[in-house]
Amino acid sequence: MGHDDFISRLRASRWGAMLALLTILFGFGFGGAFGAFEDSLREGLTARAEVVRDTVYQGDTAKMKSVVDKSWSYYKRAHLHGGAIGAVALGSILLLAALRRPPVLARRGVALAAGLGGLGYSLYWMLAARAAPGLGGTGEAKESLAWLAIPSAGLLMLGLAAVMALVGRELFARAERAPT
């Protein structure tokens, strides 16, 4: 396989690759924000809960603290998902580019599904963290963002399953015979 062939196949997946890299940047950037702004990020979650202390939490400070603490763990989940899912999506896209058989349209669609799914799912956890204190719970936050979580997770799983199928097809299919 020549270098130019690989680059040509990778170009078909360029938008998915860029989304995967953006997902990794999101994850790493969010982690950096923890180091630089942890106190203000935590205070922001608490402030969102304080606004609705009397209405949503009915003055229950313990419940409010529990939701804020769980929201903080969702922030961490967004950070970890961004780095991990972004790396898996990028690795899958690079593997896809190494394959000879898939047509350009298949490469483009699979790469886009993996990249967009990874970014959407990572953003979902950050948005759920931000919404939960004002809604009174993480369950409510997740439910309010199902419109993002379900399609993003679906795209991600579809992209990974398609890469697995294409890799299987390429690696386990009979080798083409060289002309004699």
Backbone as numpy.savetxt, mean C-alpha at the origin, in Angstrom:
# Nx Ny Nz CAx CAy CAz Cx Cy Cz
19.00 -12.50 -22.54 18.14 -11.32 -22.54 19.04 -10.10 -22.54
18.85 -9.25 -23.49 19.64 -8.04 -23.58 19.11 -6.96 -22.64
20.00 -6.06 -22.30 19.65 -4.94 -21.43 18.51 -4.11 -22.02
18.59 -3.85 -23.33 17.56 -3.04 -23.98 16.20 -3.73 -23.95
16.19 -5.06 -24.05 14.94 -5.81 -23.98 14.30 -5.65 -22.60
15.12 -5.77 -21.56 14.61 -5.63 -20.19 14.04 -4.23 -19.97
14.79 -3.22 -20.39 14.33 -1.83 -20.23 13.04 -1.61 -21.00
12.95 -2.16 -22.17 11.73 -2.02 -22.97 10.53 -2.64 -22.25
10.73 -3.82 -21.65 9.64 -4.47 -20.91 9.33 -3.72 -19.62
10.35 -3.17 -19.00 10.15 -2.39 -17.78 9.38 -1.09 -18.08
9.64 -0.50 -19.22 8.93 0.74 -19.59 7.42 0.50 -19.66
7.01 -0.69 -20.04 5.58 -1.01 -20.09 4.97 -0.95 -18.69
5.80 -1.13 -17.67 5.33 -1.16 -16.28 5.69 0.11 -15.51
6.07 1.16 -16.23 6.64 2.34 -15.57 5.72 3.01 -14.56
4.42 3.08 -14.84 3.52 3.76 -13.90 3.36 2.95 -12.62
3.27 1.65 -12.76 3.21 0.79 -11.57 4.49 0.88 -10.76
5.64 0.91 -11.46 6.93 1.01 -10.76 7.03 2.34 -10.01
6.59 3.41 -10.63 6.65 4.72 -9.96 5.71 4.76 -8.76
4.55 4.15 -8.88 3.62 4.09 -7.74 4.20 3.25 -6.61
4.88 2.16 -6.96 5.52 1.33 -5.94 6.62 2.12 -5.23
7.42 2.85 -6.00 8.46 3.69 -5.39 7.85 4.79 -4.51
6.75 5.36 -4.96 6.05 6.38 -4.17 5.53 5.77 -2.86
5.08 4.53 -2.92 4.60 3.83 -1.73 5.75 3.64 -0.73
6.91 3.25 -1.24 8.08 3.10 -0.38 8.47 4.44 0.23
8.46 5.48 -0.59 8.77 6.83 -0.09 7.78 7.26 0.99
6.50 6.96 0.77 5.48 7.26 1.78 5.81 6.57 3.09
6.09 5.27 3.02 6.40 4.51 4.23 7.62 5.03 4.95
8.69 5.27 4.22 9.91 5.78 4.83 9.73 7.20 5.34
9.02 8.02 4.55 8.78 9.41 4.96 7.94 9.49 6.21
6.95 8.64 6.30 6.11 8.62 7.49 6.92 8.19 8.70
7.80 7.23 8.51 8.69 6.83 9.59 9.60 7.96 10.03
10.10 8.72 9.08 10.92 9.89 9.41 10.13 10.94 10.17
8.86 11.08 9.80 8.01 12.04 10.50 7.81 11.62 11.95
7.77 10.31 12.21 7.66 9.85 13.59 8.86 10.33 14.41
10.03 10.19 13.81 11.23 10.61 14.52 11.28 12.11 14.75
10.84 12.87 13.78 10.93 14.32 13.88 9.75 14.96 14.61
8.57 14.37 14.47 7.35 15.02 14.96 6.45 14.11 15.78
7.00 13.13 16.46 6.17 12.17 17.18 5.21 12.85 18.14
5.70 13.77 18.94 4.83 14.42 19.93 3.69 15.18 19.26
4.00 15.93 18.22 2.94 16.70 17.58 1.96 15.79 16.82
2.44 14.68 16.28 1.52 13.74 15.63 0.56 13.12 16.65
1.09 12.74 17.80 0.24 12.19 18.86 -0.74 13.26 19.37
-0.24 14.47 19.55 -1.11 15.57 20.01 -2.22 15.85 19.00
-1.91 15.72 17.71 -2.93 15.92 16.68 -4.06 14.91 16.79
-3.70 13.66 17.08 -4.74 12.63 17.26 -5.58 12.94 18.49
-4.91 13.34 19.57 -5.63 13.67 20.81 -6.55 14.87 20.58
-6.08 15.87 19.86 -6.89 17.06 19.59 -8.16 16.69 18.81
-8.03 15.76 17.87 -9.21 15.32 17.11 -10.25 14.68 18.02
-9.77 13.94 19.01 -10.67 13.29 19.96 -11.27 14.29 20.94
-10.48 15.25 21.37 -10.95 16.26 22.35 -12.14 17.04 21.81
-12.15 17.30 20.52 -13.24 18.07 19.91 -14.59 17.39 20.12
-14.58 16.05 20.16 -15.84 15.31 20.28 -15.93 14.53 21.60
-15.16 14.95 22.60 -15.13 14.25 23.89 -16.53 14.12 24.48
-17.29 15.19 24.49 -18.60 15.17 25.14 -19.68 14.52 24.29
-19.56 14.62 22.96 -20.61 14.06 22.10 -20.34 12.60 21.76
-19.24 12.34 21.09 -18.94 10.99 20.62 -18.53 10.07 21.77
-17.69 10.57 22.67 -17.19 9.74 23.77 -18.04 9.88 25.05
-18.97 10.80 25.05 -19.84 11.07 26.21 -19.01 11.23 27.49
-17.89 11.95 27.36 -17.02 12.25 28.49 -16.14 11.11 28.96
-16.16 9.98 28.28 -15.37 8.80 28.69 -13.92 8.97 28.24
-13.10 9.49 29.14 -11.70 9.77 28.84 -10.91 8.50 28.58
-11.23 7.43 29.28 -10.52 6.16 29.09 -10.75 5.61 27.67
-12.00 5.68 27.22 -12.30 5.22 25.86 -11.60 6.10 24.83
-11.61 7.40 25.07 -10.96 8.33 24.16 -9.46 8.01 24.06
-8.81 7.78 25.20 -7.39 7.46 25.21 -7.13 6.15 24.47
-8.00 5.18 24.65 -7.85 3.90 23.98 -7.90 4.06 22.46
-8.83 4.86 21.97 -8.96 5.09 20.54 -7.74 5.84 20.00
-7.28 6.83 20.74 -6.09 7.59 20.31 -4.88 6.66 20.26
-4.72 5.80 21.25 -3.60 4.85 21.26 -3.68 3.89 20.07
-4.87 3.41 19.79 -5.04 2.50 18.64 -4.79 3.24 17.33
-5.17 4.51 17.29 -4.90 5.32 16.10 -3.40 5.47 15.87
-2.66 5.62 16.95 -1.21 5.71 16.82 -0.65 4.41 16.23
-1.20 3.28 16.65 -0.73 2.01 16.08 -1.11 1.92 14.60
-2.19 2.55 14.19 -2.55 2.58 12.77 -1.58 3.45 11.98
-1.10 4.52 12.58 -0.05 5.32 11.94 1.17 4.44 11.68
1.56 3.67 12.69 2.71 2.79 12.53 2.43 1.72 11.46
1.21 1.25 11.41 0.83 0.26 10.40 0.95 0.86 9.00
0.55 2.11 8.84 0.67 2.78 7.54 2.14 2.87 7.12
2.99 3.22 8.07 4.43 3.32 7.81 5.00 1.96 7.38
4.68 0.93 8.13 5.22 -0.40 7.83 4.65 -0.97 6.54
3.36 -0.78 6.31 2.76 -1.26 5.07 3.37 -0.55 3.87
3.59 0.73 3.98 4.18 1.47 2.86 5.51 0.90 2.43
6.41 0.72 3.40 7.73 0.18 3.06 7.66 -1.24 2.54
6.93 -2.09 3.23 6.90 -3.51 2.86 6.11 -3.77 1.57
4.92 -3.24 1.50 4.09 -3.50 0.32 4.69 -2.81 -0.91
5.25 -1.63 -0.71 5.90 -0.95 -1.83 7.07 -1.77 -2.36
7.86 -2.35 -1.46 9.00 -3.17 -1.89 8.54 -4.43 -2.61
7.49 -5.07 -2.09 6.97 -6.28 -2.74 6.40 -5.93 -4.11
5.68 -4.83 -4.20 5.13 -4.41 -5.49 6.25 -4.12 -6.49
7.27 -3.41 -6.05 8.39 -3.09 -6.94 9.12 -4.37 -7.37
9.38 -5.27 -6.43 10.04 -6.53 -6.77 9.21 -7.33 -7.77
7.90 -7.35 -7.57 7.02 -8.06 -8.50 7.06 -7.45 -9.89
7.09 -6.14 -9.93 7.12 -5.45 -11.22 8.44 -5.69 -11.93
9.54 -5.70 -11.19 10.84 -6.00 -11.80 10.88 -7.44 -12.31
10.31 -8.36 -11.54 10.24 -9.75 -11.97 9.39 -9.86 -13.23
8.31 -9.14 -13.26 7.43 -9.12 -14.44 8.21 -8.63 -15.67
9.04 -7.62 -15.47 9.83 -7.09 -16.59 10.86 -8.10 -17.10
11.29 -9.01 -16.24 12.27 -10.01 -16.65 11.64 -11.13 -17.49
10.33 -11.25 -17.45 9.65 -12.30 -18.21 9.57 -11.93 -19.69
9.65 -12.94 -20.56 9.63 -12.70 -22.00 8.23 -12.69 -22.59
7.32 -13.48 -22.03 6.06 -13.77 -22.70 4.92 -12.76 -22.53
4.72 -12.19 -21.36 3.50 -11.37 -21.24 3.47 -10.19 -22.22
2.32 -9.96 -22.83 2.21 -8.80 -23.73 2.24 -7.48 -22.95
2.49 -6.41 -23.65 2.64 -5.08 -23.05 1.41 -4.71 -22.22
0.24 -4.94 -22.74 -0.98 -4.56 -22.03 -1.11 -5.32 -20.70
-0.74 -6.59 -20.70 -0.78 -7.37 -19.46 0.23 -6.82 -18.46
1.43 -6.53 -18.92 2.46 -5.96 -18.03 1.97 -4.65 -17.42
1.43 -3.81 -18.28 0.97 -2.50 -17.83 -0.13 -2.64 -16.78
-1.11 -3.47 -17.04 -2.23 -3.64 -16.11 -1.82 -4.26 -14.79
-1.00 -5.29 -14.84 -0.56 -5.97 -13.62 0.30 -5.02 -12.77
1.21 -4.31 -13.40 2.07 -3.37 -12.68 1.26 -2.24 -12.05
0.30 -1.74 -12.79 -0.55 -0.67 -12.26 -1.38 -1.17 -11.08
-1.89 -2.38 -11.17 -2.67 -2.94 -10.06 -1.80 -3.05 -8.81
-0.59 -3.57 -8.95 0.30 -3.73 -7.79 0.71 -2.37 -7.21
1.08 -1.44 -8.06 1.53 -0.13 -7.57 0.41 0.68 -6.95
-0.72 0.74 -7.62 -1.85 1.52 -7.12 -2.45 0.87 -5.88
-2.55 -0.45 -5.88 -3.07 -1.16 -4.72 -2.22 -0.95 -3.49
-0.91 -1.01 -3.66 0.01 -0.80 -2.53 -0.08 0.59 -1.95
-0.11 1.58 -2.81 -0.19 2.96 -2.33 -1.54 3.22 -1.65
-2.61 2.77 -2.29 -3.94 2.98 -1.72 -4.11 2.32 -0.36
-3.59 1.09 -0.23 -3.75 0.38 1.03 -2.92 1.02 2.14
-1.74 1.49 1.82 -0.91 2.18 2.82 -1.57 3.49 3.27
-2.10 4.23 2.31 -2.79 5.48 2.64 -4.04 5.22 3.48
-4.71 4.10 3.21 -5.90 3.73 3.97 -5.60 3.70 5.47
-4.49 3.09 5.87 -4.17 2.98 7.30 -3.89 4.34 7.91
-3.24 5.23 7.16 -2.99 6.57 7.68 -4.32 7.33 7.84
-5.17 7.24 6.85 -6.46 7.95 6.91 -7.35 7.38 8.02
-7.30 6.07 8.22 -8.08 5.45 9.31 -7.58 5.95 10.65
-6.26 6.09 10.79 -5.69 6.60 12.04 -6.17 8.02 12.32
-6.22 8.83 11.29 -6.64 10.23 11.46 -8.15 10.35 11.72
-8.93 9.45 11.14 -10.40 9.55 11.28 -10.90 8.99 12.61
-10.25 7.96 13.12 -10.75 7.23 14.30 -11.02 8.11 15.51
-10.13 9.01 15.91 -10.41 9.80 17.12 -11.69 10.64 17.01
-11.97 11.16 15.84 -13.16 11.98 15.66 -14.44 11.17 15.51
-14.29 9.90 15.12 -15.45 9.04 14.93 -15.77 8.19 16.15
-14.82 8.12 17.08 -15.06 7.38 18.31 -14.57 5.95 18.30
-13.87 5.54 17.26 -13.33 4.18 17.24 -12.70 3.83 15.91
-11.82 2.86 15.97 -11.14 2.43 14.75 -12.07 1.63 13.85
-13.02 0.91 14.43 -13.98 0.18 13.62 -14.78 1.11 12.73
-15.22 2.21 13.31 -15.96 3.21 12.55 -15.09 3.83 11.45
-13.83 4.07 11.79 -12.91 4.65 10.80 -12.68 3.69 9.64
-12.45 2.43 9.96 -12.22 1.44 8.90 -13.47 1.30 8.02
-14.62 1.30 8.65 -15.86 1.18 7.88 -16.06 2.39 6.96
-15.72 3.58 7.46 -15.89 4.78 6.64 -14.93 4.84 5.47
-13.86 4.06 5.54 -12.85 4.06 4.47 -12.82 2.75 3.68
-13.86 1.96 3.82 -13.92 0.70 3.07 -13.84 0.95 1.57
-14.33 2.10 1.12 -14.28 2.45 -0.30 -12.84 2.49 -0.82
-11.87 2.74 0.06 -10.46 2.76 -0.33 -9.79 1.42 -0.02
-10.08 0.86 1.13 -9.40 -0.36 1.57 -9.69 -1.55 0.66
-10.95 -1.77 0.37 -11.33 -2.98 -0.37 -10.79 -2.96 -1.80
-10.99 -1.88 -2.57 -10.42 -1.90 -3.92 -8.88 -1.93 -3.92
-8.26 -1.24 -2.97 -6.79 -1.23 -2.91 -6.24 -2.61 -2.60
-6.80 -3.26 -1.59 -6.35 -4.61 -1.25 -6.65 -5.56 -2.40
-7.78 -5.39 -3.03 -8.13 -6.23 -4.18 -7.15 -6.07 -5.33
-6.82 -4.82 -5.65 -5.84 -4.58 -6.72 -4.49 -5.19 -6.39
-4.08 -5.01 -5.15 -2.80 -5.55 -4.71 -2.77 -7.07 -4.84
-3.81 -7.73 -4.36 -3.87 -9.19 -4.44 -3.99 -9.66 -5.89
-4.77 -8.96 -6.68 -4.91 -9.30 -8.10 -3.56 -9.16 -8.81
-2.85 -8.08 -8.53 -1.54 -7.87 -9.15 -0.56 -8.96 -8.77
-0.50 -9.30 -7.49 0.42 -10.34 -7.05 0.04 -11.70 -7.62
-1.25 -12.02 -7.64 -1.70 -13.30 -8.21 -1.37 -13.36 -9.70
-1.53 -12.25 -10.41 -1.22 -12.23 -11.84 0.29 -12.42 -12.07
1.12 -11.78 -11.24 2.57 -11.98 -11.37 2.91 -13.45 -11.12
2.31 -14.03 -10.10 2.57 -15.45 -9.82 2.16 -16.32 -11.01
1.02 -16.05 -11.59 0.55 -16.83 -12.73 1.48 -16.65 -13.93
1.89 -15.42 -14.18 2.77 -15.17 -15.32 4.15 -15.78 -15.12
4.65 -15.71 -13.89 5.95 -16.34 -13.59 5.82 -17.85 -13.75
4.75 -18.41 -13.22 4.53 -19.84 -13.36 4.45 -20.26 -14.81
3.74 -19.50 -15.59 3.61 -19.80 -17.02 4.96 -19.78 -17.70
5.76 -18.78 -17.37 7.06 -18.65 -18.02 8.05 -19.72 -17.53
8.08 -19.98 -16.25 9.11 -20.87 -15.70 8.75 -22.35 -15.79
7.46 -22.67 -15.86 7.06 -24.07 -15.86 6.52 -24.55 -17.20
6.36 -23.66 -18.14 5.91 -24.07 -19.47 7.07 -24.74 -20.20
6.76 -25.54 -21.15 7.81 -26.17 -21.94 8.67 -25.10 -22.60
9.95 -25.35 -22.58 10.87 -24.42 -23.23 10.67 -24.51 -24.74
10.77 -23.38 -25.38 10.67 -23.37 -26.84 11.94 -23.98 -27.41
11.76 -24.81 -28.40 12.93 -25.44 -29.01 13.65 -24.47 -29.93
14.94 -24.50 -29.82 15.76 -23.69 -30.73 15.78 -24.37 -32.09
15.75 -23.59 -33.16 15.81 -24.21 -34.50 17.11 -24.99 -34.66
17.01 -26.11 -35.33 18.21 -26.92 -35.53 18.79 -26.79 -36.90
